[in-house]
Amino acid sequence: MRSSSVRADWPELRFADWLETRDALHLWLQIVGKVRLTLTPPVNHSWHSTFYLTARGITTSPIPHGTRSFTIDFDFVDHRLMITTIDGDRRDFALEAQSVAAFYSRVMEELGRLDLPAHIFAKPNELPIAVPFAEDQKPRPYDRDAVNRFWRALSQADRVLKMFRGRFIGKCSPVHLFWGGMDLAVTRFSGRKAPPHPGGIPNLPDRITQEAYSHEVSSCGFWSGTAPIDYPAFYAYAYAQPAGFADARVAPDSAFYSKDFGEFILPYDRVRESSSPDEMLLEFFQSTYAAAADLAKWDRAALER
């Protein structure tokens, strides 16, 4: 039975109801993310390529282009894509049912009209099948309500992840959205080097993964689900994973270790049904981090506020 304590600010997000829209949005995010990746000076761990939450959707933050800069924003309230330049020019178009090829063509066309040409690697990353964007002519739906609910769920996760991030004074990532896996994440670092990552992520060069995990990390975040976790969930993992991590006792009781993903999982619905979602989620982030840090013997006294 669903708890009577479910609050409207933690929206329901049923995986099956918006799977096709989710997959389309994922590919659209990859196209825009690759524009930022191509034009922005590199930052370690690919932090120069990510998105950030806004009060209306998702933004690239300013992207340099010569002496100009611009942003690309997904507005999930009015459902439009907006490209805005530092010198006051703006182009926008509706987010609506369309093919990936049509979306790709429109983004590149509008960038060209703003004199902001961008030449990207025009195929998806981190997906088992990588159809070039220009060739992906399959009609794609766009469920406005589902996308808005997903963004509002992201916004709740973003808020709590920022609270958790504030507890750590060592090297730590921003809270940001990776378009490869379409997951919102924050990552803490011990400061020690890690063994080379084995790679093996579909359609992603191993060198990218190895640079991302060059040092020991404890990472947590939120994503919309990928089979066999066919529901939205929060996750937490460590690299290099210390011995005993998979068997660690973490909170709350509804969290579990997934052997398929090699990480702890807390279903989104367990959080939204809780009488105190923030408290439950912070407990999950903290207990999984503590398990990783203690088992790997991080210098917690020097790293935590």
ZIKA-V353602 format. One record per pair of residues at least 12 apart in sequence whose C-alpha atoms are under 10 Angstrom apart, sorted by the first residue. I is the first residue (numbers start at 1). J is the second residue. If there is no record, write none. Layout:
# ZIKA-V353602
i: (I,I)
j: (J,J)
This chain:
# ZIKA-V353602
i: (2,2,2,3,3,3,3,3,4,4,4,5,5,5,5,5,5,6,6,6,6,6,6,6,6,6,7,7,7,7,7,7,8,9,9,9,9,9,9,10,10,10,10,10,10,10,10,10,10,10,10,10,10,11,11,11,11,11,11,11,11,11,11,11,11,12,12,12,12,12,12,12,12,12,12,13,13,13,13,13,13,13,13,13,13,13,14,14,14,14,14,14,14,14,15,15,15,15,15,15,15,15,16,16,17,17,18,18,18,18,18,18,18,18,19,19,19,19,19,19,20,20,20,20,21,21,21,21,21,21,21,21,21,22,22,22,22,22,22,22,22,22,23,23,23,23,24,24,24,24,24,24,24,24,24,24,25,25,25,25,25,25,25,25,26,26,26,26,26,27,27,27,27,27,27,27,27,27,27,27,28,28,28,28,28,28,28,28,28,28,28,29,29,29,29,29,29,29,29,29,29,30,30,30,30,30,30,30,30,30,30,30,31,31,31,31,31,31,31,31,31,31,31,31,32,32,32,32,32,32,32,32,32,32,32,32,32,32,33,33,33,33,33,33,33,33,33,33,33,33,34,34,34,34,34,34,34,34,34,34,34,34,35,35,35,35,35,35,35,35,35,35,35,35,35,36,36,36,36,36,36,36,36,36,36,36,36,36,36,37,37,37,37,37,37,38,38,38,38,38,39,39,39,39,39,39,39,39,39,40,40,40,40,41,41,44,44,44,44,45,45,45,45,45,45,45,45,45,46,46,46,46,46,47,47,47,47,47,47,48,48,48,49,49,49,49,49,49,49,50,50,50,50,50,50,50,50,50,51,51,51,51,51,51,51,51,51,52,52,52,52,52,52,52,52,52,53,53,53,53,53,53,53,53,53,53,53,53,54,54,54,54,54,54,55,55,55,55,55,55,56,56,56,56,56,56,56,56,56,56,56,57,57,57,57,57,57,57,57,57,57,57,57,57,57,57,57,58,58,58,58,58,58,58,58,58,58,58,59,59,59,59,59,59,59,59,60,60,60,60,61,62,62,62,63,63,64,64,64,65,65,65,65,65,66,67,68,68,68,68,69,69,69,69,69,70,70,70,70,70,70,70,70,70,70,70,71,71,71,71,71,72,72,72,72,72,72,72,73,74,74,74,75,75,75,75,76,76,76,76,76,76,76,76,76,76,77,77,77,77,77,78,78,78,78,79,79,79,79,79,79,79,79,79,80,80,80,80,80,81,81,81,81,82,82,82,82,83,83,83,83,84,84,85,85,89,90,90,90,90,91,91,91,91,91,92,92,92,93,93,93,95,95,95,96,96,96,96,96,97,97,97,97,97,97,98,98,98,98,98,98,99,99,99,99,99,99,99,99,99,100,100,100,100,100,100,100,100,100,100,101,101,101,101,101,101,101,101,102,102,102,102,102,102,102,103,103,103,104,104,104,104,104,105,105,108,121,122,122,123,123,123,124,124,124,124,124,125,125,125,125,125,125,125,125,126,126,126,126,126,126,126,126,126,126,127,127,127,127,127,127,128,128,128,128,129,129,130,130,150,150,150,153,153,153,153,153,153,154,154,154,154,154,154,154,155,156,156,156,157,157,157,157,157,157,157,157,157,157,158,158,158,158,158,158,158,158,159,159,160,160,160,160,160,160,160,160,161,161,161,161,161,161,161,161,161,161,161,161,161,162,162,162,162,162,163,163,164,164,164,164,164,164,164,165,165,165,165,165,166,166,167,167,167,167,168,168,168,168,168,168,168,169,169,169,169,169,169,170,170,170,170,170,170,170,170,170,170,171,171,171,171,171,171,171,172,172,172,172,172,172,172,172,172,173,173,173,173,173,173,174,174,174,175,175,175,176,177,177,177,178,180,180,181,181,181,181,182,182,182,182,183,183,183,183,183,183,183,183,184,184,184,184,184,184,185,185,185,185,185,185,185,185,186,186,186,186,186,186,187,187,187,187,187,187,187,187,187,188,188,188,188,188,188,188,188,188,188,189,189,189,189,189,189,189,189,189,189,189,190,190,190,190,190,190,190,190,190,190,190,190,191,191,191,191,191,191,192,192,192,192,192,193,193,193,193,193,193,194,194,194,194,194,194,194,194,194,195,195,195,195,195,195,195,196,196,196,196,196,196,196,197,197,197,197,197,197,197,197,197,198,198,199,213,213,213,214,214,215,215,216,216,216,216,216,216,216,217,217,217,217,217,217,217,217,218,218,218,218,218,218,218,218,218,218,218,218,218,219,219,219,219,219,219,219,219,219,219,220,220,220,220,220,220,220,220,220,220,220,220,220,221,221,221,221,221,221,221,222,222,222,222,222,222,222,223,223,224,225,225,226,227,228,228,228,229,229,229,229,229,230,231,231,231,232,232,232,232,232,233,233,233,233,233,233,233,233,233,234,234,234,234,234,234,234,234,234,234,234,235,235,235,235,235,235,235,235,235,235,235,235,235,235,235,236,236,236,236,236,236,236,236,236,236,236,236,236,237,237,237,237,237,237,237,237,237,237,237,238,238,238,238,238,238,238,238,238,239,239,240,240,241,241,241,241,241,242,242,242,242,242,242,242,243,243,243,244,244,244,244,245,245,245,245,245,245,245,245,245,245,245,246,246,246,246,246,246,246,247,248,248,248,248,248,248,248,249,249,249,250,250,250,250,250,250,250,250,250,250,251,251,251,251,251,251,251,251,251,251,252,252,252,252,252,252,252,252,252,252,252,253,253,254,254,254,254,254,255,255,255,255,263,264,264,264,265,266,266,266,266,268)
j: (269,270,273,270,272,273,274,275,273,274,275,272,273,274,275,276,277,269,270,271,272,273,274,275,276,277,272,273,274,275,276,277,272,149,152,153,155,156,272,149,150,152,153,154,155,156,157,268,269,271,272,273,277,146,148,149,150,151,152,153,154,156,268,269,272,146,149,150,152,153,232,268,269,272,273,146,147,149,150,152,153,224,231,232,268,269,146,149,150,224,230,231,232,269,146,224,225,226,229,230,231,232,230,231,143,146,141,142,143,144,145,146,147,150,141,143,146,224,225,230,140,141,142,143,96,97,140,141,142,143,144,146,147,140,141,142,143,146,147,150,182,224,140,141,142,182,97,98,99,100,103,138,139,140,141,142,95,100,140,141,142,147,179,182,124,179,180,181,182,100,103,104,123,124,125,127,133,179,180,182,74,95,99,100,101,103,104,107,124,133,179,50,51,58,60,74,177,178,179,180,182,104,122,123,124,125,133,178,179,180,181,182,100,103,104,107,108,120,121,122,123,124,133,179,49,51,59,60,72,73,74,81,103,104,107,108,120,179,48,49,50,51,59,60,72,120,177,178,179,180,49,50,118,119,120,121,122,123,124,125,179,180,49,60,63,72,107,108,111,117,118,119,120,121,122,48,49,50,51,60,61,62,63,64,70,71,72,118,120,49,50,60,63,120,121,63,118,119,120,121,63,64,65,66,69,117,118,119,120,62,63,64,65,63,64,208,211,212,214,173,208,209,210,211,212,213,214,215,178,208,209,211,212,173,174,176,177,178,212,60,61,63,61,63,176,177,178,179,180,174,175,176,177,178,179,180,182,184,72,73,175,176,177,178,179,182,184,73,155,158,174,175,176,177,178,184,73,74,151,152,154,155,158,159,175,176,177,184,73,74,75,76,151,155,75,76,77,151,152,155,73,74,75,76,77,78,79,148,151,152,155,73,74,75,76,77,78,79,80,81,147,148,150,151,152,154,155,72,73,74,75,76,81,151,154,155,176,177,71,72,73,74,75,81,82,177,72,73,74,177,73,84,85,86,85,86,85,86,116,85,115,116,117,118,116,86,85,86,87,116,84,85,86,87,116,83,84,85,86,87,88,89,90,111,114,116,83,84,85,86,90,84,85,90,91,92,107,111,92,92,94,95,94,95,148,151,95,144,145,146,147,148,149,150,151,152,144,145,147,148,151,94,95,144,148,93,94,95,96,142,144,145,147,148,92,93,94,95,96,93,94,95,107,94,95,107,110,107,110,111,114,111,114,114,116,114,110,111,113,114,107,110,111,113,114,106,107,110,106,107,110,142,143,144,140,141,142,143,144,139,140,141,142,143,144,137,138,139,140,141,142,133,134,135,136,137,138,139,140,141,131,132,133,134,135,136,137,138,139,140,132,133,134,135,136,137,138,139,133,134,135,136,137,138,139,133,134,136,122,133,134,135,136,133,134,120,133,134,135,135,136,203,179,180,202,203,204,179,180,181,201,202,203,204,205,179,180,181,182,200,201,202,203,204,205,180,181,201,202,203,204,201,202,203,204,202,203,202,203,223,224,232,222,223,224,232,268,272,177,183,184,221,222,223,224,184,272,277,278,175,184,185,221,222,223,234,268,278,281,175,176,177,184,185,186,221,222,175,278,175,221,277,278,279,281,282,285,174,175,176,184,185,186,220,221,222,278,281,282,285,174,175,176,185,186,278,282,186,220,281,282,283,285,286,186,187,188,285,304,304,305,286,303,304,305,188,189,300,302,303,304,305,188,300,302,303,304,305,188,189,190,191,299,300,302,303,304,305,187,188,189,190,191,217,303,186,187,188,189,190,217,218,219,303,185,186,187,188,189,219,186,187,188,187,220,221,221,221,222,223,223,203,204,223,224,225,226,222,223,224,225,220,221,222,223,224,225,234,235,220,221,222,223,224,234,219,220,221,222,223,234,235,236,218,219,220,221,222,236,216,217,218,219,220,221,236,237,238,215,216,217,218,219,220,238,289,293,303,213,215,216,217,218,219,238,239,293,298,303,215,216,217,218,293,296,297,298,299,300,302,303,215,216,217,298,299,303,214,215,216,217,298,213,214,215,216,217,240,210,213,214,215,216,217,239,240,241,210,213,214,215,216,239,240,209,210,211,213,214,215,240,209,210,211,212,213,214,215,239,240,210,213,213,238,239,240,239,240,239,240,238,239,240,241,293,296,298,237,238,239,240,241,289,292,293,236,237,238,239,240,241,285,288,289,290,291,292,293,235,236,237,238,239,263,285,288,289,292,234,235,236,237,238,263,264,265,284,285,286,288,289,233,234,235,236,237,265,285,234,235,236,265,266,267,268,235,268,268,267,268,261,260,258,260,261,258,260,261,265,267,267,267,268,269,265,266,267,268,269,255,264,265,266,267,268,269,270,271,255,264,265,266,267,268,269,271,281,284,285,255,256,257,258,261,262,263,264,265,266,267,268,284,285,288,257,262,263,264,265,266,284,285,286,287,288,289,292,257,261,262,263,264,265,285,288,289,291,292,262,263,264,288,289,291,292,293,296,292,296,292,296,262,263,292,295,296,291,292,293,294,295,296,297,292,295,296,291,292,295,296,257,262,263,264,288,291,292,293,294,295,296,258,259,262,263,264,291,292,291,264,287,288,290,291,292,295,287,288,291,264,283,284,285,286,287,288,289,290,291,266,280,281,282,283,284,285,286,287,288,266,270,271,279,280,281,282,283,284,285,287,266,284,266,267,270,271,284,267,270,284,288,288,284,285,288,284,280,281,284,285,281)
